[in-house]
Amino acid sequence: MSGFSMNLKKSECREVLFWLLLLGSWQFLASPGNKNGIVGATGTATFLVFAWNSLDRLTSLGLEYVRWRATTGANWLYAVGGGSLAGAAVFTIGSASRQGMGLSNDWRLIVLQVTLGPVLEEVVFRGYLFTLLTWSFRRLADDGGRNRLVVMAAAVVFAVVHMSQPGVSWLQLACITSTGTLYGWLRSRSGSVAPAAASHAVYNLTLYTVAGVAAALSDASSAL
């Protein structure tokens, strides 16, 4: 019995370390000071390597419901391509409507928003919530109809939660719902949260990249 308990504890160390690296690095990045930022950035890099190596290996302490799993190359391409296109489209829509993107100038927050933030949000919304909704809707429709309901419901909840942030407009809410639908589709298609997290990260990175390029072009134009 004691041997079984020891083996169980060893198997759970990976899950504990997953949360410690994720939340610990988040705390350092969110705290003021360059030293905290450096520690947080180092922890973030460590977490990303660890999370990649943990695909298919997080099977206890509740992470079995997240489905942090490996998937096909096609799903990774859909994740990167979808996130890039969504980021470019949302930036274009926001610029045309003269609505701010709420992008930060603080490098620590930028790192947070393109790494740990997407992972944590997708673990919650396309992991735990997705599993709960799938169980709740199990009698409402067949597999295909239920999956569509779950994808949309998770996207709506995702958008509603973002309404708590100050200054979120209806247009931004629509964009958040749309990107949430993309992440949910990736989760449903692949059976894994990891591509959804990757797409979310690429989306945020694209927003910052396009915004930086647009600002540089504007500065260059003004200098002429």
N, C-alpha and C positions, 0 to 999 in steps of 0.2 A: 504493500500500500504506500509506504513511504517513497519507494522507487518511482511509482506512478506519479505521485505528487511532485517529485523532483523533476520528472520529465515534463509534466504539465507546466510547471513554472518556467522551465527553460524554453518551452515553445511559446510562452507568452511574452518573453523578453523583447522579441522583435516588435510586438504590438505596443508595448510600453515605450520603447525607444522611438517608435514612429511618432507618438503623441508628444513625448518630451522634446524631440528635435523640432517638431512643427511649432508647438506652442512656445517653447523656450526661445527659439530664434525670432518668432513673431514679437515676443515681449521686448527683446533687445532692439529690434528694428524700430519698434514703436516708441522707444524711450529716447529722450534727447541726449545729444552728445555723440561726437564722432567715434569715441571708443566703443560705446554701445552699438553704434552702427556697424563697426568693423566686426565685432563679435557676432552680431546678428547676421551679417552677410556671410561670414565663415560658417556659421551654423546652418544658414540657408543652403549653401552649396553642399554641405555634408548631408543635409536632409534630402536634397534632390537626388543625390547619388544613392542614398540609402533607400529612398522610395522607389526608384527605378529597379534596384536589386530586390525589392520586396514584392514585386508583382507576383501574384499567385501564392504568396506566402503569409498574408495577413488573414488568419483563419480563426481567431479567437478574440475574446474581450470585446465583442460587439462589432469588430471590424469585418467579420464574415458577412455582415449585412451591407457593407459598403461595396463589396465586389471590386477590390483593387486588383485587377487582373490584367495579364498580358492579352494582346489582341493582334489582329493581322496588320500587315503593312498598309493595306488599303484603308483601314480605319484610322491609322495615324495620319495618312495623307488627307483624308476627309477632315480630320481634326485641325490640321495645320491650314489647309486651304479654306475651310469654312471660317475659322477664326480670323484669318487674314482678310477675307472678303467682307466679313461682318464688320470688322474694325474700320476698314476703308469706307464702307457704306455709311456707317453711323457717323463717322467724322464728317463726311460730305453732307449728310442730312443736317447735322448739328451746325455746321458752318453756314449752310444755305439759310437756315432758320435763325441764324445769329444767336444760338444758344451755346453756352460754355460747356466744355466737356468735363469740367471739374478735375483737370489734371494737375498733379502736384509738381512743384519745382524742387522738392526735397528728395535727394537721391535715395534715402532710406525708405521713404514711402513708395517711391517708384519700384524699388526692388521688391518690396512687400506686395505691391499690386500686380506684379508680373510673375510672382513665384508662389509664395505661401498663401496669399489671399485666394487665388483661384483654386488651389488644392483644398483648402479648408471649406470654401463655399460649395464646391462640388461634392466633397465628402458628405456635407450636410444635406444639400438639396437633391443631388442626383445619386446619393448613397442612401442615407437613412430615410429621408423623406420619400424617395422613389420606392424603396422597399415597403414602407408603410402604406403608401398609396396603392401599390400593386396588390398587397394583401387586402386592403379595404375595398378595392373595386373588383375583387376576384369573381363576384357573382353578377356583375352588371353587364358584361359583354364577353365575347370570345376573346382569344388572345390578342388578335390584331386590334380590335376596338378598345380593349382594355389598355393596351400599350399607348394608344393615341390619347386616351383620357388621362393616363398617368403623366405623359409628357407635358400635356397642356396644363394640368392641375399644378404640377411642380413648377412650371414656368410662371404661372400666375402668382403662386405663393412667393416665389423668388422675387418677382416684381413688387409685390405688396410690401415685403420686408424692406426693400430699397426705398420705399416711400417714406420711411422714418428719417432718411437723410434730408437735410434742409435744402430747399430750392429745387426739388425734383419736379419737372414739368410733366404734362401728359404725354408729350412727344418722347421725352426720355423714358417714361414708363413703358411706352409702346416698344421702344428699342430694347429695353431690358427684357420685356416679355419675349420678344423675337429671339434675342440671343439665348435666353433660357430655353426656348423651344429647340434651338440648334443643339445645345448641350444635352438636352433630354433625348433628342433623336440619336445622338452619338452614343449615349448610354444605352438606349434600347437596341440599337443596331449591333453594338460591340459586346454588350453584356458586361461592360466594365466602366467604372468611373474614370479611369486614367485618361482615356481619350477626351472625355468631357473637360477634365482639368487642363489638359494640354491645349485644347481649343480656346478655353477661357483665358489662359495665360497668353496665347498668341494674339487673341483679340485685344487684350489690354496693351500688349507690347506694340501692336499695330497702331493703336490710337496714339501712343507716345511718339512712335516713329514718324507717322504722317504729320502729327502736330509739329514735331521738330523740323521736318523738311519744309513744311508750309511757312513756319516762322523764319527759317533761313532764307527762303526765296523772297519773303516779304522784306526782310532786312536788306537783301542784295538789291532788290528793286528800288528801295528807298534811297540807297546809296548812289544809284546811278543819276 
